Amino acid sequence: MTQSRCMSLVEAFTNVIVGYALAVATQIAVFPWFGLHANLSLNLALGAVFTGTSLVRSYALRRLFEMIKAQYGMGRLCGHCGNARDRRRE
């Protein structure tokens, strides 16, 4: 079963939103260790830039792997991918 483009976007968006909260919290905790002192609004803005980048990356990679799966079949590029039934057909 393949994932639709819409569901790929929903999955990537959900993943990135959760990552955004974690990134901002991590920045607030880690930046001072490196002598960087950013206020909350700067941390939120930096998190948004990285979040946007991550969303695009996640979606593009998902679509790339869906294309590879559709073109070459599941498990053909890696013997560990797919389930046993797919490997038996090869």
N, CA, C and O atoms as a CHARMM CRD file, in Angstrom:
* protein
*
  360
    1    1 MET  N      0.85100  -1.17400   0.00000 PROA 1      0.00000
    2    1 MET  CA     0.00000   0.00000   0.00000 PROA 1      0.00000
    3    1 MET  C      0.89400   1.23300   0.00000 PROA 1      0.00000
    4    1 MET  O      1.87300   1.29500   0.74300 PROA 1      0.00000
    5    2 THR  N      0.56200   2.20200  -0.82300 PROA 2      0.00000
    6    2 THR  CA     1.35300   3.42600  -0.86200 PROA 2      0.00000
    7    2 THR  C      0.64900   4.52200  -0.08100 PROA 2      0.00000
    8    2 THR  O     -0.56400   4.48700   0.12700 PROA 2      0.00000
    9    3 GLN  N      1.42800   5.47800   0.33700 PROA 3      0.00000
   10    3 GLN  CA     0.89300   6.59700   1.07800 PROA 3      0.00000
   11    3 GLN  C      0.60900   7.73300   0.10300 PROA 3      0.00000
   12    3 GLN  O      1.42800   8.03200  -0.76600 PROA 3      0.00000
   13    4 SER  N     -0.54800   8.36100   0.24900 PROA 4      0.00000
   14    4 SER  CA    -0.89400   9.46600  -0.64000 PROA 4      0.00000
   15    4 SER  C     -0.00800  10.67800  -0.34500 PROA 4      0.00000
   16    4 SER  O      0.58900  10.77500   0.72700 PROA 4      0.00000
   17    5 ARG  N      0.06700  11.58100  -1.28900 PROA 5      0.00000
   18    5 ARG  CA     0.84200  12.80600  -1.08400 PROA 5      0.00000
   19    5 ARG  C      0.29300  13.60300   0.09400 PROA 5      0.00000
   20    5 ARG  O      1.05100  14.17000   0.88100 PROA 5      0.00000
   21    6 CYS  N     -1.01800  13.63800   0.20400 PROA 6      0.00000
   22    6 CYS  CA    -1.65500  14.38400   1.29500 PROA 6      0.00000
   23    6 CYS  C     -1.26500  13.78600   2.65400 PROA 6      0.00000
   24    6 CYS  O     -0.91900  14.51700   3.58200 PROA 6      0.00000
   25    7 MET  N     -1.32200  12.45800   2.76300 PROA 7      0.00000
   26    7 MET  CA    -0.95900  11.82300   4.03100 PROA 7      0.00000
   27    7 MET  C      0.54000  11.96100   4.30200 PROA 7      0.00000
   28    7 MET  O      0.94500  12.05700   5.46100 PROA 7      0.00000
   29    8 SER  N      1.36700  11.97300   3.26100 PROA 8      0.00000
   30    8 SER  CA     2.79600  12.22700   3.44900 PROA 8      0.00000
   31    8 SER  C      2.99800  13.60700   4.05800 PROA 8      0.00000
   32    8 SER  O      3.81300  13.78000   4.96400 PROA 8      0.00000
   33    9 LEU  N      2.26100  14.57900   3.56300 PROA 9      0.00000
   34    9 LEU  CA     2.36200  15.92900   4.08600 PROA 9      0.00000
   35    9 LEU  C      1.86200  16.00100   5.52500 PROA 9      0.00000
   36    9 LEU  O      2.49400  16.64500   6.36200 PROA 9      0.00000
   37   10 VAL  N      0.74100  15.35300   5.82300 PROA 10     0.00000
   38   10 VAL  CA     0.20400  15.34500   7.18400 PROA 10     0.00000
   39   10 VAL  C      1.20800  14.70000   8.14200 PROA 10     0.00000
   40   10 VAL  O      1.45100  15.22200   9.23000 PROA 10     0.00000
   41   11 GLU  N      1.78900  13.57200   7.74200 PROA 11     0.00000
   42   11 GLU  CA     2.77200  12.89600   8.59200 PROA 11     0.00000
   43   11 GLU  C      3.99200  13.78600   8.82200 PROA 11     0.00000
   44   11 GLU  O      4.45200  13.94000   9.95300 PROA 11     0.00000
   45   12 ALA  N      4.51000  14.36600   7.74800 PROA 12     0.00000
   46   12 ALA  CA     5.69100  15.22200   7.86600 PROA 12     0.00000
   47   12 ALA  C      5.38700  16.43600   8.73300 PROA 12     0.00000
   48   12 ALA  O      6.20500  16.81900   9.57000 PROA 12     0.00000
   49   13 PHE  N      4.21300  17.04700   8.54100 PROA 13     0.00000
   50   13 PHE  CA     3.82700  18.23100   9.31100 PROA 13     0.00000
   51   13 PHE  C      3.72000  17.89300  10.79500 PROA 13     0.00000
   52   13 PHE  O      4.21900  18.64000  11.63600 PROA 13     0.00000
   53   14 THR  N      3.07600  16.77800  11.12300 PROA 14     0.00000
   54   14 THR  CA     2.93400  16.35400  12.51400 PROA 14     0.00000
   55   14 THR  C      4.30200  16.09800  13.13800 PROA 14     0.00000
   56   14 THR  O      4.57300  16.53100  14.25800 PROA 14     0.00000
   57   15 ASN  N      5.14900  15.40100  12.41600 PROA 15     0.00000
   58   15 ASN  CA     6.49000  15.11100  12.88500 PROA 15     0.00000
   59   15 ASN  C      7.26300  16.39500  13.16500 PROA 15     0.00000
   60   15 ASN  O      7.95600  16.49900  14.17700 PROA 15     0.00000
   61   16 VAL  N      7.14300  17.36300  12.27500 PROA 16     0.00000
   62   16 VAL  CA     7.90700  18.59700  12.40400 PROA 16     0.00000
   63   16 VAL  C      7.35500  19.47200  13.53100 PROA 16     0.00000
   64   16 VAL  O      8.13100  20.13500  14.22000 PROA 16     0.00000
   65   17 ILE  N      6.05700  19.49100  13.73200 PROA 17     0.00000
   66   17 ILE  CA     5.47700  20.28100  14.82800 PROA 17     0.00000
   67   17 ILE  C      5.98800  19.77300  16.17300 PROA 17     0.00000
   68   17 ILE  O      6.36000  20.56000  17.04300 PROA 17     0.00000
   69   18 VAL  N      6.00200  18.46200  16.33200 PROA 18     0.00000
   70   18 VAL  CA     6.54400  17.88000  17.56300 PROA 18     0.00000
   71   18 VAL  C      8.03000  18.22000  17.67400 PROA 18     0.00000
   72   18 VAL  O      8.51900  18.56200  18.75000 PROA 18     0.00000
   73   19 GLY  N      8.73800  18.12200  16.55300 PROA 19     0.00000
   74   19 GLY  CA    10.15500  18.46900  16.53700 PROA 19     0.00000
   75   19 GLY  C     10.40200  19.93200  16.85700 PROA 19     0.00000
   76   19 GLY  O     11.40500  20.26900  17.48600 PROA 19     0.00000
   77   20 TYR  N      9.50100  20.80200  16.43300 PROA 20     0.00000
   78   20 TYR  CA     9.63500  22.24200  16.69500 PROA 20     0.00000
   79   20 TYR  C      9.66200  22.52100  18.19200 PROA 20     0.00000
   80   20 TYR  O     10.53000  23.24300  18.68300 PROA 20     0.00000
   81   21 ALA  N      8.72100  21.95100  18.90000 PROA 21     0.00000
   82   21 ALA  CA     8.67000  22.14700  20.35200 PROA 21     0.00000
   83   21 ALA  C      9.94700  21.62400  21.01000 PROA 21     0.00000
   84   21 ALA  O     10.50200  22.26700  21.90100 PROA 21     0.00000
   85   22 LEU  N     10.39700  20.48100  20.57400 PROA 22     0.00000
   86   22 LEU  CA    11.62400  19.90700  21.11700 PROA 22     0.00000
   87   22 LEU  C     12.83400  20.76900  20.75900 PROA 22     0.00000
   88   22 LEU  O     13.71600  20.96700  21.59400 PROA 22     0.00000
   89   23 ALA  N     12.88600  21.28300  19.52500 PROA 23     0.00000
   90   23 ALA  CA    14.00600  22.11800  19.09900 PROA 23     0.00000
   91   23 ALA  C     14.09600  23.40300  19.91700 PROA 23     0.00000
   92   23 ALA  O     15.17900  23.79400  20.35100 PROA 23     0.00000
   93   24 VAL  N     12.96600  24.05100  20.12200 PROA 24     0.00000
   94   24 VAL  CA    12.97300  25.30300  20.88500 PROA 24     0.00000
   95   24 VAL  C     13.41500  25.03000  22.32800 PROA 24     0.00000
   96   24 VAL  O     14.22300  25.77200  22.88700 PROA 24     0.00000
   97   25 ALA  N     12.88700  23.97600  22.91300 PROA 25     0.00000
   98   25 ALA  CA    13.28700  23.62100  24.28400 PROA 25     0.00000
   99   25 ALA  C     14.78300  23.30000  24.34500 PROA 25     0.00000
  100   25 ALA  O     15.46900  23.69500  25.28800 PROA 25     0.00000
  101   26 THR  N     15.27500  22.59400  23.35100 PROA 26     0.00000
  102   26 THR  CA    16.70000  22.25300  23.30500 PROA 26     0.00000
  103   26 THR  C     17.55000  23.50800  23.13100 PROA 26     0.00000
  104   26 THR  O     18.58100  23.64700  23.79000 PROA 26     0.00000
  105   27 GLN  N     17.13400  24.42500  22.25100 PROA 27     0.00000
  106   27 GLN  CA    17.86800  25.67800  22.06500 PROA 27     0.00000
  107   27 GLN  C     17.95200  26.45700  23.37300 PROA 27     0.00000
  108   27 GLN  O     19.01300  26.96800  23.73000 PROA 27     0.00000
  109   28 ILE  N     16.84500  26.54400  24.07600 PROA 28     0.00000
  110   28 ILE  CA    16.81200  27.29300  25.33700 PROA 28     0.00000
  111   28 ILE  C     17.78400  26.66800  26.33900 PROA 28     0.00000
  112   28 ILE  O     18.45500  27.37800  27.08900 PROA 28     0.00000
  113   29 ALA  N     17.85400  25.34000  26.34400 PROA 29     0.00000
  114   29 ALA  CA    18.74100  24.65400  27.28400 PROA 29     0.00000
  115   29 ALA  C     20.20100  24.66200  26.84200 PROA 29     0.00000
  116   29 ALA  O     21.09100  24.81300  27.67800 PROA 29     0.00000
  117   30 VAL  N     20.46300  24.50500  25.55200 PROA 30     0.00000
  118   30 VAL  CA    21.82900  24.27500  25.06300 PROA 30     0.00000
  119   30 VAL  C     22.56000  25.56000  24.65200 PROA 30     0.00000
  120   30 VAL  O     23.77100  25.65900  24.85300 PROA 30     0.00000
  121   31 PHE  N     21.87000  26.52400  24.09500 PROA 31     0.00000
  122   31 PHE  CA    22.54300  27.74200  23.62800 PROA 31     0.00000
  123   31 PHE  C     23.44900  28.36000  24.69900 PROA 31     0.00000
  124   31 PHE  O     24.58300  28.72400  24.38600 PROA 31     0.00000
  125   32 PRO  N     22.99200  28.49200  25.94900 PROA 32     0.00000
  126   32 PRO  CA    23.86500  29.08600  26.97400 PROA 32     0.00000
  127   32 PRO  C     25.18000  28.31900  27.17600 PROA 32     0.00000
  128   32 PRO  O     26.18800  28.92300  27.54400 PROA 32     0.00000
  129   33 TRP  N     25.18600  27.02600  26.94500 PROA 33     0.00000
  130   33 TRP  CA    26.42000  26.23300  27.08200 PROA 33     0.00000
  131   33 TRP  C     27.48100  26.71600  26.10800 PROA 33     0.00000
  132   33 TRP  O     28.67600  26.57900  26.36700 PROA 33     0.00000
  133   34 PHE  N     27.04200  27.28500  24.97900 PROA 34     0.00000
  134   34 PHE  CA    27.95900  27.76300  23.94700 PROA 34     0.00000
  135   34 PHE  C     28.11000  29.28600  23.96100 PROA 34     0.00000
  136   34 PHE  O     28.65500  29.87800  23.02900 PROA 34     0.00000
  137   35 GLY  N     27.62200  29.90000  25.02100 PROA 35     0.00000
  138   35 GLY  CA    27.74900  31.34000  25.14500 PROA 35     0.00000
  139   35 GLY  C     26.75500  32.12300  24.30300 PROA 35     0.00000
  140   35 GLY  O     26.92500  33.32700  24.11200 PROA 35     0.00000
  141   36 LEU  N     25.72200  31.46300  23.79700 PROA 36     0.00000
  142   36 LEU  CA    24.68800  32.12800  23.00200 PROA 36     0.00000
  143   36 LEU  C     23.50700  32.43800  23.91600 PROA 36     0.00000
  144   36 LEU  O     22.99600  31.56700  24.61900 PROA 36     0.00000
  145   37 HSD  N     23.09400  33.68500  23.88900 PROA 37     0.00000
  146   37 HSD  CA    21.98400  34.08500  24.74700 PROA 37     0.00000
  147   37 HSD  C     20.89800  34.71700  23.87300 PROA 37     0.00000
  148   37 HSD  O     20.99000  35.88300  23.49100 PROA 37     0.00000
  149   38 ALA  N     19.87900  33.93100  23.56800 PROA 38     0.00000
  150   38 ALA  CA    18.77300  34.38700  22.72600 PROA 38     0.00000
  151   38 ALA  C     17.51400  34.46900  23.57800 PROA 38     0.00000
  152   38 ALA  O     17.26600  33.61700  24.43200 PROA 38     0.00000
  153   39 ASN  N     16.72100  35.51100  23.32900 PROA 39     0.00000
  154   39 ASN  CA    15.45800  35.60800  24.05300 PROA 39     0.00000
  155   39 ASN  C     14.44800  34.63900  23.43200 PROA 39     0.00000
  156   39 ASN  O     14.72300  34.01000  22.41100 PROA 39     0.00000
  157   40 LEU  N     13.29900  34.53000  24.05100 PROA 40     0.00000
  158   40 LEU  CA    12.29200  33.55900  23.60300 PROA 40     0.00000
  159   40 LEU  C     11.86100  33.80900  22.16600 PROA 40     0.00000
  160   40 LEU  O     11.72000  32.86100  21.39300 PROA 40     0.00000
  161   41 SER  N     11.64900  35.06700  21.79300 PROA 41     0.00000
  162   41 SER  CA    11.18500  35.33600  20.42300 PROA 41     0.00000
  163   41 SER  C     12.24300  34.94500  19.38600 PROA 41     0.00000
  164   41 SER  O     11.89400  34.46900  18.30600 PROA 41     0.00000
  165   42 LEU  N     13.50700  35.13300  19.69200 PROA 42     0.00000
  166   42 LEU  CA    14.56400  34.71600  18.77500 PROA 42     0.00000
  167   42 LEU  C     14.63200  33.18700  18.68800 PROA 42     0.00000
  168   42 LEU  O     14.81000  32.63000  17.60500 PROA 42     0.00000
  169   43 ASN  N     14.49200  32.51900  19.82600 PROA 43     0.00000
  170   43 ASN  CA    14.46800  31.05400  19.81800 PROA 43     0.00000
  171   43 ASN  C     13.29300  30.52500  18.99100 PROA 43     0.00000
  172   43 ASN  O     13.44400  29.56000  18.24200 PROA 43     0.00000
  173   44 LEU  N     12.13900  31.15100  19.12600 PROA 44     0.00000
  174   44 LEU  CA    10.96700  30.73400  18.34800 PROA 44     0.00000
  175   44 LEU  C     11.19100  30.96700  16.85900 PROA 44     0.00000
  176   44 LEU  O     10.81500  30.13000  16.03900 PROA 44     0.00000
  177   45 ALA  N     11.80500  32.10600  16.49800 PROA 45     0.00000
  178   45 ALA  CA    12.06900  32.40500  15.08900 PROA 45     0.00000
  179   45 ALA  C     13.09200  31.43000  14.50600 PROA 45     0.00000
  180   45 ALA  O     12.89600  30.91500  13.40500 PROA 45     0.00000
  181   46 LEU  N     14.17300  31.17300  15.22700 PROA 46     0.00000
  182   46 LEU  CA    15.16800  30.21500  14.75700 PROA 46     0.00000
  183   46 LEU  C     14.55600  28.82400  14.61600 PROA 46     0.00000
  184   46 LEU  O     14.82100  28.11400  13.64700 PROA 46     0.00000
  185   47 GLY  N     13.74100  28.44900  15.58600 PROA 47     0.00000
  186   47 GLY  CA    13.05500  27.15600  15.52200 PROA 47     0.00000
  187   47 GLY  C     12.15200  27.07200  14.29900 PROA 47     0.00000
  188   47 GLY  O     12.05600  26.01800  13.66900 PROA 47     0.00000
  189   48 ALA  N     11.49100  28.16900  13.96100 PROA 48     0.00000
  190   48 ALA  CA    10.59800  28.18400  12.79200 PROA 48     0.00000
  191   48 ALA  C     11.37400  27.99500  11.49400 PROA 48     0.00000
  192   48 ALA  O     10.92000  27.28400  10.59600 PROA 48     0.00000
  193   49 VAL  N     12.54800  28.63100  11.38900 PROA 49     0.00000
  194   49 VAL  CA    13.37800  28.47600  10.19200 PROA 49     0.00000
  195   49 VAL  C     13.79400  27.01400  10.03100 PROA 49     0.00000
  196   49 VAL  O     13.66000  26.43700   8.95200 PROA 49     0.00000
  197   50 PHE  N     14.29700  26.42600  11.11100 PROA 50     0.00000
  198   50 PHE  CA    14.72700  25.02900  11.04100 PROA 50     0.00000
  199   50 PHE  C     13.54500  24.08700  10.85100 PROA 50     0.00000
  200   50 PHE  O     13.67700  23.04800  10.20600 PROA 50     0.00000
  201   51 THR  N     12.39600  24.44200  11.40600 PROA 51     0.00000
  202   51 THR  CA    11.20300  23.62400  11.24800 PROA 51     0.00000
  203   51 THR  C     10.74000  23.62100   9.79300 PROA 51     0.00000
  204   51 THR  O     10.39800  22.57000   9.25200 PROA 51     0.00000
  205   52 GLY  N     10.72800  24.77800   9.16700 PROA 52     0.00000
  206   52 GLY  CA    10.34600  24.84600   7.75000 PROA 52     0.00000
  207   52 GLY  C     11.26500  24.01000   6.88400 PROA 52     0.00000
  208   52 GLY  O     10.81400  23.28800   5.99500 PROA 52     0.00000
  209   53 THR  N     12.55100  24.11300   7.14900 PROA 53     0.00000
  210   53 THR  CA    13.52700  23.30600   6.41800 PROA 53     0.00000
  211   53 THR  C     13.27600  21.82900   6.63400 PROA 53     0.00000
  212   53 THR  O     13.32700  21.04200   5.68900 PROA 53     0.00000
  213   54 SER  N     13.00700  21.45300   7.85700 PROA 54     0.00000
  214   54 SER  CA    12.75800  20.05400   8.19100 PROA 54     0.00000
  215   54 SER  C     11.48000  19.53200   7.53300 PROA 54     0.00000
  216   54 SER  O     11.43400  18.38300   7.09100 PROA 54     0.00000
  217   55 LEU  N     10.45500  20.36200   7.46700 PROA 55     0.00000
  218   55 LEU  CA     9.20100  19.95700   6.82600 PROA 55     0.00000
  219   55 LEU  C      9.42400  19.65400   5.34800 PROA 55     0.00000
  220   55 LEU  O      8.96500  18.63300   4.83700 PROA 55     0.00000
  221   56 VAL  N     10.13200  20.54900   4.67100 PROA 56     0.00000
  222   56 VAL  CA    10.41500  20.33700   3.24900 PROA 56     0.00000
  223   56 VAL  C     11.25800  19.07700   3.05700 PROA 56     0.00000
  224   56 VAL  O     10.97500  18.27100   2.17000 PROA 56     0.00000
  225   57 ARG  N     12.28400  18.90600   3.87700 PROA 57     0.00000
  226   57 ARG  CA    13.14900  17.73700   3.78800 PROA 57     0.00000
  227   57 ARG  C     12.37100  16.44400   4.01000 PROA 57     0.00000
  228   57 ARG  O     12.50800  15.48800   3.24800 PROA 57     0.00000
  229   58 SER  N     11.56400  16.42400   5.04400 PROA 58     0.00000
  230   58 SER  CA    10.77900  15.23200   5.38300 PROA 58     0.00000
  231   58 SER  C      9.83000  14.84200   4.25400 PROA 58     0.00000
  232   58 SER  O      9.75200  13.67500   3.87100 PROA 58     0.00000
  233   59 TYR  N      9.12000  15.81500   3.73300 PROA 59     0.00000
  234   59 TYR  CA     8.16300  15.56100   2.65700 PROA 59     0.00000
  235   59 TYR  C      8.88000  15.08200   1.39400 PROA 59     0.00000
  236   59 TYR  O      8.44600  14.12600   0.75000 PROA 59     0.00000
  237   60 ALA  N      9.97600  15.75200   1.04900 PROA 60     0.00000
  238   60 ALA  CA    10.71200  15.38400  -0.17200 PROA 60     0.00000
  239   60 ALA  C     11.28500  13.97300  -0.07000 PROA 60     0.00000
  240   60 ALA  O     11.21100  13.20300  -1.02700 PROA 60     0.00000
  241   61 LEU  N     11.84900  13.63500   1.07300 PROA 61     0.00000
  242   61 LEU  CA    12.39600  12.28800   1.23700 PROA 61     0.00000
  243   61 LEU  C     11.29900  11.22400   1.21800 PROA 61     0.00000
  244   61 LEU  O     11.48600  10.14500   0.65400 PROA 61     0.00000
  245   62 ARG  N     10.17200  11.52500   1.82400 PROA 62     0.00000
  246   62 ARG  CA     9.05500  10.56800   1.81500 PROA 62     0.00000
  247   62 ARG  C      8.60900  10.31800   0.38500 PROA 62     0.00000
  248   62 ARG  O      8.41100   9.17000  -0.01500 PROA 62     0.00000
  249   63 ARG  N      8.45000  11.38100  -0.38200 PROA 63     0.00000
  250   63 ARG  CA     8.00800  11.22300  -1.77300 PROA 63     0.00000
  251   63 ARG  C      9.06200  10.48400  -2.59900 PROA 63     0.00000
  252   63 ARG  O      8.71500   9.66000  -3.44600 PROA 63     0.00000
  253   64 LEU  N     10.34900  10.77200  -2.36000 PROA 64     0.00000
  254   64 LEU  CA    11.41900  10.07800  -3.05700 PROA 64     0.00000
  255   64 LEU  C     11.36100   8.57900  -2.78300 PROA 64     0.00000
  256   64 LEU  O     11.45200   7.77600  -3.71200 PROA 64     0.00000
  257   65 PHE  N     11.21100   8.20200  -1.53500 PROA 65     0.00000
  258   65 PHE  CA    11.16500   6.78400  -1.20000 PROA 65     0.00000
  259   65 PHE  C      9.89200   6.11700  -1.71100 PROA 65     0.00000
  260   65 PHE  O      9.91700   4.94200  -2.07800 PROA 65     0.00000
  261   66 GLU  N      8.78100   6.84800  -1.74000 PROA 66     0.00000
  262   66 GLU  CA     7.56300   6.29600  -2.33400 PROA 66     0.00000
  263   66 GLU  C      7.77100   6.06100  -3.83100 PROA 66     0.00000
  264   66 GLU  O      7.30300   5.06000  -4.37400 PROA 66     0.00000
  265   67 MET  N      8.47400   6.98600  -4.49900 PROA 67     0.00000
  266   67 MET  CA     8.74600   6.82200  -5.92200 PROA 67     0.00000
  267   67 MET  C      9.66300   5.61100  -6.15000 PROA 67     0.00000
  268   67 MET  O      9.42900   4.81400  -7.05800 PROA 67     0.00000
  269   68 ILE  N     10.69200   5.48000  -5.33000 PROA 68     0.00000
  270   68 ILE  CA    11.60400   4.33300  -5.45300 PROA 68     0.00000
  271   68 ILE  C     10.84800   3.03400  -5.22700 PROA 68     0.00000
  272   68 ILE  O     11.03400   2.06300  -5.96100 PROA 68     0.00000
  273   69 LYS  N      9.99800   3.01900  -4.21400 PROA 69     0.00000
  274   69 LYS  CA     9.21500   1.81400  -3.92000 PROA 69     0.00000
  275   69 LYS  C      8.30300   1.46500  -5.08700 PROA 69     0.00000
  276   69 LYS  O      8.18300   0.29600  -5.45600 PROA 69     0.00000
  277   70 ALA  N      7.65800   2.47400  -5.67100 PROA 70     0.00000
  278   70 ALA  CA     6.75700   2.23300  -6.79500 PROA 70     0.00000
  279   70 ALA  C      7.51900   1.77400  -8.03900 PROA 70     0.00000
  280   70 ALA  O      7.04000   0.92400  -8.78900 PROA 70     0.00000
  281   71 GLN  N      8.69500   2.33600  -8.24900 PROA 71     0.00000
  282   71 GLN  CA     9.45800   2.01900  -9.45400 PROA 71     0.00000
  283   71 GLN  C     10.16000   0.66800  -9.36400 PROA 71     0.00000
  284   71 GLN  O     10.16400  -0.09400 -10.33100 PROA 71     0.00000
  285   72 TYR  N     10.74200   0.37200  -8.23400 PROA 72     0.00000
  286   72 TYR  CA    11.57100  -0.82600  -8.11500 PROA 72     0.00000
  287   72 TYR  C     10.92800  -1.95000  -7.30400 PROA 72     0.00000
  288   72 TYR  O     11.42600  -3.07600  -7.30600 PROA 72     0.00000
  289   73 GLY  N      9.86300  -1.66300  -6.63400 PROA 73     0.00000
  290   73 GLY  CA     9.21800  -2.66200  -5.80200 PROA 73     0.00000
  291   73 GLY  C      9.83500  -2.68600  -4.42100 PROA 73     0.00000
  292   73 GLY  O     11.02300  -2.42000  -4.24200 PROA 73     0.00000
  293   74 MET  N      9.00800  -3.00800  -3.45900 PROA 74     0.00000
  294   74 MET  CA     9.46500  -3.01900  -2.07500 PROA 74     0.00000
  295   74 MET  C     10.49700  -4.11600  -1.85700 PROA 74     0.00000
  296   74 MET  O     10.29800  -5.24900  -2.29500 PROA 74     0.00000
  297   75 GLY  N     11.57100  -3.79900  -1.20000 PROA 75     0.00000
  298   75 GLY  CA    12.57000  -4.77500  -0.82600 PROA 75     0.00000
  299   75 GLY  C     13.60800  -5.06800  -1.89400 PROA 75     0.00000
  300   75 GLY  O     14.51800  -5.86000  -1.64700 PROA 75     0.00000
  301   76 ARG  N     13.51100  -4.46700  -3.06000 PROA 76     0.00000
  302   76 ARG  CA    14.47800  -4.77700  -4.11900 PROA 76     0.00000
  303   76 ARG  C     15.82000  -4.09000  -3.89800 PROA 76     0.00000
  304   76 ARG  O     16.85400  -4.61200  -4.31600 PROA 76     0.00000
  305   77 LEU  N     15.82300  -2.93500  -3.25300 PROA 77     0.00000
  306   77 LEU  CA    17.07700  -2.22800  -3.04000 PROA 77     0.00000
  307   77 LEU  C     17.79400  -2.70100  -1.78400 PROA 77     0.00000
  308   77 LEU  O     19.00700  -2.53800  -1.65200 PROA 77     0.00000
  309   78 CYS  N     17.05200  -3.27600  -0.88100 PROA 78     0.00000
  310   78 CYS  CA    17.62700  -3.72100   0.38700 PROA 78     0.00000
  311   78 CYS  C     16.95300  -5.02100   0.79200 PROA 78     0.00000
  312   78 CYS  O     15.72800  -5.07700   0.90300 PROA 78     0.00000
  313   79 GLY  N     17.71700  -6.03200   1.00800 PROA 79     0.00000
  314   79 GLY  CA    17.14300  -7.33400   1.35700 PROA 79     0.00000
  315   79 GLY  C     16.38700  -7.33900   2.66200 PROA 79     0.00000
  316   79 GLY  O     15.61800  -8.26200   2.92900 PROA 79     0.00000
  317   80 HSD  N     16.59200  -6.31800   3.48400 PROA 80     0.00000
  318   80 HSD  CA    15.92200  -6.27400   4.78300 PROA 80     0.00000
  319   80 HSD  C     14.61200  -5.50800   4.73500 PROA 80     0.00000
  320   80 HSD  O     13.85000  -5.52000   5.70200 PROA 80     0.00000
  321   81 CYS  N     14.33900  -4.83400   3.60900 PROA 81     0.00000
  322   81 CYS  CA    13.10800  -4.05300   3.47800 PROA 81     0.00000
  323   81 CYS  C     11.96200  -4.95800   3.03900 PROA 81     0.00000
  324   81 CYS  O     12.18000  -6.00300   2.42600 PROA 81     0.00000
  325   82 GLY  N     10.76700  -4.55300   3.35400 PROA 82     0.00000
  326   82 GLY  CA     9.59800  -5.33700   2.95900 PROA 82     0.00000
  327   82 GLY  C      9.37700  -6.47700   3.94800 PROA 82     0.00000
  328   82 GLY  O     10.11500  -6.62900   4.92100 PROA 82     0.00000
  329   83 ASN  N      8.37200  -7.25200   3.68500 PROA 83     0.00000
  330   83 ASN  CA     8.10500  -8.37200   4.57000 PROA 83     0.00000
  331   83 ASN  C      8.50500  -9.67600   3.88500 PROA 83     0.00000
  332   83 ASN  O      8.89900  -9.66500   2.71900 PROA 83     0.00000
  333   84 ALA  N      8.40900 -10.77500   4.58200 PROA 84     0.00000
  334   84 ALA  CA     8.86400 -12.06400   4.05600 PROA 84     0.00000
  335   84 ALA  C      8.11500 -12.43700   2.78300 PROA 84     0.00000
  336   84 ALA  O      8.70900 -13.01400   1.87100 PROA 84     0.00000
  337   85 ARG  N      6.84100 -12.12400   2.70100 PROA 85     0.00000
  338   85 ARG  CA     6.05400 -12.45300   1.52200 PROA 85     0.00000
  339   85 ARG  C      6.61500 -11.73700   0.28900 PROA 85     0.00000
  340   85 ARG  O      6.68500 -12.32500  -0.79000 PROA 85     0.00000
  341   86 ASP  N      7.01800 -10.46300   0.44700 PROA 86     0.00000
  342   86 ASP  CA     7.61200  -9.71900  -0.67100 PROA 86     0.00000
  343   86 ASP  C      8.93300 -10.32900  -1.10500 PROA 86     0.00000
  344   86 ASP  O      9.21900 -10.39400  -2.30100 PROA 86     0.00000
  345   87 ARG  N      9.74400 -10.77700  -0.15500 PROA 87     0.00000
  346   87 ARG  CA    11.04800 -11.35700  -0.49200 PROA 87     0.00000
  347   87 ARG  C     10.88700 -12.71000  -1.19500 PROA 87     0.00000
  348   87 ARG  O     11.71600 -13.06500  -2.03300 PROA 87     0.00000
  349   88 ARG  N      9.85100 -13.45700  -0.87100 PROA 88     0.00000
  350   88 ARG  CA     9.64000 -14.75900  -1.52000 PROA 88     0.00000
  351   88 ARG  C      9.35700 -14.60300  -3.00000 PROA 88     0.00000
  352   88 ARG  O      9.70100 -15.48000  -3.79200 PROA 88     0.00000
  353   89 ARG  N      8.72400 -13.48400  -3.39000 PROA 89     0.00000
  354   89 ARG  CA     8.37900 -13.26200  -4.79600 PROA 89     0.00000
  355   89 ARG  C      9.59600 -12.94900  -5.64000 PROA 89     0.00000
  356   89 ARG  O      9.53800 -13.09000  -6.86100 PROA 89     0.00000
  357   90 GLU  N     10.68800 -12.53300  -5.04000 PROA 90     0.00000
  358   90 GLU  CA    11.86900 -12.11400  -5.81200 PROA 90     0.00000
  359   90 GLU  C     12.65300 -13.26500  -6.33000 PROA 90     0.00000
  360   90 GLU  O     13.67000 -13.07000  -6.99600 PROA 90     0.00000
